[in-house]
Amino acid sequence: MAQVRYFVDHVDAALDFYTTSLGFVVKQQFGPAMAILHHDGLDLWLAGPAASASRAMPDGAMPVAGGWNRIVLTVDGLAAVVTRLRGKGVTFRNEVVVGPGGRQILCQDPAGNPVELFQPA
């Protein structure tokens, strides 16, 4: 089991994206502050602005959404998944990249956090 925390601007928007677009299920929700989702052995913690993890660090630095670190979801039929997500208005950072290990593309959740969709070779 793996756990990842993503900072999001709006927990409800992130919940909708991950459950309806990527097939996650809600394990727990703590009001608008935080939610814990599950998908294939991965627990994804969505921390909104009211979550304790969103508080400023001692030096004043604030946790923010976005960046380039990401979760990777292995999918079958990457082209069909991309077409379905584009039809839902999901934003992509790039086009499908083909490498020795397979094919990948980066989509974004509503807060700008990247999610890699990967189809093995």
C-alpha distance (Angstrom), angle and dihedral (degrees) to the residues before:
residue distance angle dihedral
M1 . . .
A2 3.77 . .
Q3 3.80 128.0 .
V4 3.79 125.3 -158.4
R5 3.79 128.2 179.2
Y6 3.79 120.0 -146.8
F7 3.78 122.7 -172.3
V8 3.80 111.9 -135.1
D9 3.78 135.2 -176.1
H10 3.82 94.9 -136.9
V11 3.80 121.7 19.7
D12 3.83 93.5 -158.5
A13 3.82 93.0 53.7
A14 3.81 90.5 47.8
L15 3.83 91.2 47.5
D16 3.79 90.6 53.2
F17 3.82 92.3 48.4
Y18 3.80 96.8 47.8
T19 3.81 96.3 42.3
T20 3.81 101.4 40.5
S21 3.81 99.6 31.9
L22 3.81 104.7 32.6
G23 3.81 105.0 24.8
F24 3.82 100.8 -113.2
V25 3.81 119.1 151.8
V26 3.80 125.2 -142.0
K27 3.83 113.9 -112.5
Q28 3.81 97.8 173.5
Q29 3.77 138.3 -7.7
F30 3.77 125.6 -161.7
G31 3.80 100.7 -162.4
P32 3.78 114.7 -88.9
A33 3.83 91.7 -32.7
M34 3.80 103.3 74.0
A35 3.79 146.7 -12.6
I36 3.79 134.8 -166.2
L37 3.79 116.9 -144.7
H38 3.79 131.4 -175.8
H39 3.81 133.8 -147.3
D40 3.81 127.0 163.8
G41 3.82 99.0 -31.9
L42 3.81 94.7 -34.2
D43 3.78 124.6 110.1
L44 3.79 111.4 -159.6
W45 3.79 116.1 -160.4
L46 3.80 112.6 -155.8
A47 3.80 110.3 -159.0
G48 3.80 116.7 -166.3
P49 3.81 126.6 -165.1
A50 3.84 91.3 -83.1
A51 3.84 94.6 54.0
S52 3.79 118.0 108.8
A53 3.83 89.4 -123.7
S54 3.82 88.5 61.5
R55 3.81 93.7 64.1
A56 3.79 119.5 114.5
M57 3.80 118.7 -90.1
P58 3.84 118.9 -118.2
D59 3.83 89.8 -94.6
G60 3.82 91.3 52.2
A61 3.81 96.4 -104.5
M62 3.81 112.6 145.5
P63 3.81 124.2 -144.7
V64 3.81 108.6 -119.5
A65 3.79 138.4 -175.5
G66 3.78 125.2 -112.1
G67 3.79 122.5 46.0
W68 3.79 126.9 126.9
N69 3.80 105.8 -87.7
R70 3.78 107.0 103.7
I71 3.74 150.3 172.0
V72 3.79 116.7 -110.6
L73 3.79 121.3 -139.9
T74 3.80 115.9 -164.8
V75 3.80 110.5 -140.3
D76 3.79 138.6 -179.1
G77 3.79 116.3 -130.9
L78 3.79 98.8 18.3
A79 3.81 93.8 -173.2
A80 3.82 91.9 56.1
V81 3.82 91.7 46.3
V82 3.81 91.1 51.2
T83 3.82 91.3 48.5
R84 3.82 91.2 50.2
L85 3.81 93.3 48.2
R86 3.81 93.2 46.2
G87 3.80 87.1 52.7
K88 3.80 87.8 56.8
G89 3.81 91.0 51.7
V90 3.81 96.0 -107.3
T91 3.83 113.4 164.3
F92 3.80 119.9 -124.9
R93 3.81 125.9 -159.6
N94 3.81 94.7 -153.7
E95 3.78 145.4 -5.4
V96 3.80 123.6 -91.3
V97 3.80 111.8 -63.8
V98 3.81 118.9 -153.1
G99 3.80 118.7 -151.1
P100 3.79 139.1 158.3
G101 3.79 92.9 -82.2
G102 3.77 98.2 45.6
R103 3.79 142.9 -80.9
Q104 3.80 127.9 -45.4
I105 3.79 143.1 175.6
L106 3.81 133.5 -179.5
C107 3.78 121.0 -128.4
Q108 3.79 124.7 179.6
D109 3.78 133.0 -130.2
P110 3.83 116.9 -133.8
A111 3.85 90.6 -87.1
G112 3.82 93.2 52.8
N113 3.82 96.9 -102.8
P114 3.81 110.4 147.8
V115 3.79 123.4 -122.0
E116 3.80 116.9 -168.8
L117 3.78 115.4 -144.1
F118 3.80 108.1 -157.5
Q119 3.79 132.5 -172.4
P120 3.82 113.5 -170.1
A121 3.80 118.7 -129.2
